[in-house]
Amino acid sequence: MVKFARCNALLSLAIDASGKGCRYVAKGESDNDVVKDMDAHLTSVHKVQPGEMTANILASTRTHGS
């Protein structure tokens, strides 16, 4: 199973590095992997310190697969 969270579920109307609506999907085998991936994305692309957003990332995390 793959867990994932979408950036646009956290930051609506966020713009990516190319100037378009951000469609980044953080993926991982565990919730912690997804949080780490999304933390790195938010910091590098959106210049947001995600420390306070951990609960929001976890709440938006979904599972794909069986």
C-alpha positions as CSV (number, residue, x, y, z in Angstrom):
1,M,0.0,0.0,0.0
2,V,1.1,3.5,-0.8
3,K,0.1,6.5,1.4
4,F,0.0,9.9,-0.1
5,A,-1.0,13.5,0.5
6,R,-1.6,16.3,-2.1
7,C,-0.1,19.7,-1.7
8,N,-3.2,21.4,-3.0
9,A,-5.2,19.8,-0.2
10,L,-3.0,21.7,2.3
11,L,-2.3,25.0,0.5
12,S,-5.2,25.8,-1.9
13,L,-4.2,27.9,-4.8
14,A,-0.5,27.4,-4.1
15,I,1.8,28.0,-7.1
16,D,4.6,25.6,-8.0
17,A,8.1,26.5,-9.2
18,S,6.8,26.8,-12.9
19,G,4.1,29.2,-11.9
20,K,1.2,26.8,-12.2
21,G,-1.2,25.4,-9.6
22,C,0.8,23.0,-7.4
23,R,-0.1,19.4,-8.0
24,Y,2.7,17.8,-5.9
25,V,1.9,14.4,-4.3
26,A,4.0,13.3,-1.4
27,K,4.2,9.5,-1.2
28,G,5.5,6.9,1.3
29,E,5.0,3.6,2.9
30,S,4.0,5.1,6.2
31,D,2.5,8.3,7.5
32,N,5.9,9.5,8.7
33,D,7.3,9.0,5.2
34,V,4.5,11.1,3.7
35,V,5.1,13.8,6.3
36,K,8.8,13.9,5.7
37,D,8.3,14.1,1.9
38,M,5.6,16.9,2.2
39,D,7.8,18.8,4.7
40,A,10.7,18.8,2.2
41,H,8.3,20.0,-0.6
42,L,6.7,22.7,1.4
43,T,10.1,24.0,2.6
44,S,11.8,24.0,-0.8
45,V,9.1,25.0,-3.2
46,H,6.7,27.1,-1.1
47,K,9.1,28.4,1.5
48,V,6.7,27.4,4.3
49,Q,7.9,26.0,7.6
50,P,5.7,22.9,7.9
51,G,6.3,22.1,11.6
52,E,2.8,23.3,12.6
53,M,1.2,21.6,9.7
54,T,2.0,18.0,10.7
55,A,-1.6,17.4,11.9
56,N,-3.0,18.8,8.7
57,I,-0.7,16.6,6.6
58,L,-1.7,13.5,8.5
59,A,-5.4,14.4,8.2
60,S,-5.1,14.7,4.4
61,T,-3.1,11.5,4.0
62,R,-4.9,8.8,2.1
63,T,-4.0,5.2,1.2
64,H,-3.9,3.7,-2.3
65,G,-3.7,0.0,-3.1
66,S,-4.6,-3.1,-1.2
